[in-house]
Amino acid sequence: MTTWKERARNLKRDVVAIGLALRDPRVPWYAKAVGACVVAYALSPIDLIPDFVPVLGYLDDLVLVPLGLLLVVRLIPAEILAEHRIAATTIAERPVSRAGAAAVIAIWVLTALLLATCLASWAGRALGVDMFGGSALS
């Protein structure tokens, strides 16, 4: 008997495996089409029914994604899916790159600072305030 934690881990692995299988030329085109839709929906931050809607918000995540995965798993030949499940398991077991995470955070912080500077400059010009030296009112 599998636990809910194992089932959730298997669902995540299958999403990655299907994502890998989409690039495999041995997978039929119709499986790729359905698989692309399922993977896009599973990884998308936008839901068909927003999560804040009571009961129905999570129902689409609990029903649509597993049913879509089940359909795609049946459309992809078993031996091909087995290969990609092994690859997906090794991808999931890779250590997380802390340097990569730090680089992404640094890029977000720099982007936020640049945006704040641009907004401050724009607001200064709109209000006629000298923000960075020089003449705002020319």
N, C-alpha and C positions, 0 to 999 in steps of 0.2 A: 504494500500500500504506500503510495507516494504522499508526501506532505504537501501542503499548499505552497510552502517555500520552494520545494523542488519543482512543482508545477510552474510557478512563476519564473524560476530560473530556466526551465525548459522552454517556456514561451519566449523569453528574451533571446535564448540561443537560437530558436527557430526563426525569429525575425532577422537575426544576423545571418543565419544560414540561407534564408530565402534571398536576402540582399546579395549574398555572394553568388547564389545560383542564378540570379537575374543576368549576370555577366557571362554565364556558361553557354557556349553555342549548342550544347547538346540538349538544353532545356527547350521545350516547344514554345512557340511564340505566344500562344494563348495563356500558358502558365506564366510567362514573363509579364504579360499585360495585367493579369489578375494579381500577380505577385507584386508588381510595382505599385498598384493601387493599395494593396493591403499594407505593404511596408511604409508607404507614404502616410497612410492614415494612422498607423501604429506609432510612427515617430513624429507626427505632426502635433504642434501645440494647440491647434484648432480642432475642436471636436464637432461632430455633427449636432450633438445636443450638449450645450455648455454644462460643465460640472456643477455649477451653482444651482441648477434646476434640481429640486429634491427628487431623489430616487432615480429618475430618468437620466440625470447627468452622468452617473457612473454606470448605468445600465448599458450604454453603448460601448463603453470600454470593456465591460465584463462579458458582453455577448458578441458584438460585431468583430472585434479583433480576433478572439479565439476561433470564431466560425470562419472568418476569412483565412486565417492561418491553416485551419483544417482543410479548407478547399484547396489552397495552394499546395499543401503537403501531398494531397491526393493527385494533383495535376503533374507534379514533378516526379520523374522516375525515381524509384526507391534508392537505387545504387548511387545516383547522382546526389540526391539529398543526403545520403549517409556521408559522402565525402565532404560535403559542405557543412554538415553538422560537426564533424571532427574539426574542420578548420575554424568554425565559429566557437567551438569550445576552447581552442588554443588562443583565439583572439580574446575571449573573455578572461582567460587566466593570465594574460600579460600584465606585468606590473604597470601601475599608473605612473606616468612621467610627471614628476613634480616640477621639473624645469619647463615642460610644455605648459603646465597649468599656470606657472608664474608668468610665462611669456604672454599667454592669453589675457591674464589679469592686467599685466602692464599695458597691453594694447588698449584694453577697455578704459583704463584710468587715463591714459594719454588722450584717447578719443574724447572722453568726458571733459577733460581740461581744455582741449581745443574747442569743443562745442561751447563750453562756458565762456571762454575768451571771445569767441565770435558773437555770442549772444550779448555779452557785456558791451562789446564794441558797437554792435547794432543799436542796443538800448541807449548807449551814450550819445550816438549820433542822432537818434530820434528825439532825445530829450535836450540836446544841445549841451551835454556835459563832456568835459575834456577828460577821458578815461586814461589815455596812454601817452599823454604829452602831445603837444601840437595843437592846432586849432581845429575844433569840431565844427565851428561855424565859419565856413569859408564863403 
